């Protein structure tokens, strides 16, 4: 699963709004919220060199939440 924000002009809802709504609606904790972020990084057309720092940022954010 990934979280997206398509056609902002038509639907509204920026990516951070979509994440906030998902977290509030389904009462998801931080590890559950990190999963779609990681999935998005893995699904993106990026090299492993470009993926690594993004995944590290997600891990660092998650560790800071504890």
Buried (B, 14 or more C-beta within 10 A) or exposed (E): EEBEBEEEEEEEBEEEEBBEEBBEEEEBEEEEBBEBBBEBBEEEEEEEEEBEEBBEEBEEEBEEEE
